[in-house]
Amino acid sequence: MKNSKSVYLIAIVASLGGLLFGYDTAVISGAVGALESFFVNTLQEDSKMAIQAIIQFKIVLTACVVVVGVLIASFIYKFYKKSTATVIVAILFLLIGVVYYLGFLKGANVLTDNLKNSIFGFMISSALVGCIIGASMGDKVANSIGRRNGLLLSAILFIISAFGSAYPDTLNVFGGTTLTAFMIFRIVGGVGVGLASMLSPLYIAEMAPANIRGKLVSFNQFAIVAGMLIVYFVNYFIASGQTEDWINNIGWRYMFLSENVPAVLFFIFLFFVPKTPRFQVMKGEEEDAVKVLSGLNGQSKAQQILADIKKSFKQKNGHWLFFGWGIVIIGVLLSVFQQFVGINVVLYYAPEIFKGMGMKTDASLMQTIIVGAINMLFTIVAIFTVDNYGRKKLMLIGSCVMAVSMIGLGFSLYLQSSGVVSLLFMLVYIAAFAMSWGPVTWVLLSEIFPNKIKGVLAVAVAAQWLANLLVSWTFPMMNNNAELITLFNHGFSYWVYGVMGVLSAFFIWKFVPETKGKTLEEMEMLWQSKKENN
């Protein structure tokens, strides 16, 4: 019983990384309108400030494009021989560089509506650039300073980001505009999210006994949606009863500052949990590893688990294309479709969507709490049903319901129906995502890749964050476009996500295998047979 309690406490502490993941990515939702008013709308009143902001936006965006480009290039070198990879990377950099220069950098430093919406969209989604970076470097961090110390680093980044995002004017150490400082601090927090998104489940998986590993790893997914729901409540109570002017100047700062509470607790609690036995063995600290294993599994099992860990280090990894391109493309598309169906548009912009339906700030934030509660409730449903009904069936049903909901939401906005109708479509959409593409995508990604090419998972995770960035960034550009509003009255973007739901259903039905009840070895045999038949 003592061992069991220790394991659960350790899993709960590590899951705080998942809670911060959800908290940090959702805290922006309550502040979207205030951030637009405080940072973006003020640029229209000062042409000199606008020019400075545009120039710095181009610099920040260029740096982000280069960093993401380098990360993508590092993946390409994993797939091809060095000479072939170099040619591919050179061609890609040349093509992207030319398009980026002609389509963006060369443009005049004039604050057009499209450029304003682009700056606004990137400001809201800038943390996702950090997520891409953090997720991509997670494996190196885990193997260099360890899983627990990597989580400590992520906690520090969360704390820095919380203070910096709340007071980018006071803590501006970058020499640029306040807007630029805010973006940079959000990117710093994003790196923390990216690290936590990989290290928290990894830490739990390596600490948990095999018989309860699945349950404990699922704590992390639950913690993510719980973090989102908590911050929806926090945002509501901060804004409740306050004037728009107060929220636009002060209230949004408290929203970001509130992240320090879970971040500091996470940082402190991590000092009371051990390093994982696998990392200790990797660093030659076998005695310490045995102590941890004995405490969690009992002395009788400790030596056997230690032997298994040492044996696993002898297993050689295969080339990333060992099973061909099929499995890689399926893994990447699972990640991309999870974002292209538009989930983070709802999670990030929900209060503004509800305001667009005619609701006041308090009411819109309360509706967002309902969205978060539905998200958490149906995530729990998915955790308890995924092993009974299978991954493929849940994903197919989810895609179809999401497609209908998003297309219906688009029509309700286009026809200017009552806000209740739009809210119902949104809640059905959230429920469908939460019990399918939300948690089940992660289950599939953990199961379809055989151990021999487990490193390809990093490519899929990076693709997921990149797709998240593209969707979150482009939503304001579509939703606030004057011509699209005149033609479709805010319905256009939701129809796009509805079409993506249809495409995701076809993709699941046609290409994704059912992994329910199959061991990793059986999945390896499946991909091996597909490779031989091609």
Secondary structure, DSSP 8 states (H G I E B T S, - for coil): -HHHHHHHHHHHHHHHHHHHHHHHHHGGGGGHHHHIIIIIGGGGG-HHHHHHHHHHHHHHHHHHHHHHHHHHHHHHHHHS-HHHHHHHHHHHHHHHHHHHIIIIITS-S---HHHHHHHHHHHHHTHHHHHHHHHHHHHHHHHHT-HHHHHHHHHHHHHHHHHHHH-TTTT--SSS-HHHHHHHHHHHHHHHHHHHHHHHHHHHHHHS-GGGHHHHHHHHHHHHHHHHHHHHHHHHHHHTT--HHHIIIIIHHHHHHTTHHHHHHHHHHGGGS---HHHHHHTT-HHHHHHHHHHHH-HHHHHHHHHHHHHHTT-----TTTT-HHHHHHHHHHHHHHHHT-HHHHHHHHHHHHHHTT--HHHHHHHHHHHHHHHHHHHHHHHHHHHHH-HHHHHHHHHHHHHHHHHHHHHHHHTT--HHHHHHHHHHHHHHHHTTHHHHHHHHHHHHS-GGGGGGHHHHHHHHHHHHHHHHHHHHHHHT-HHHHHHHTT-HHHHHHHHHHHHHHHHHHHH----TT--HHHHHHHHHHHHHH-
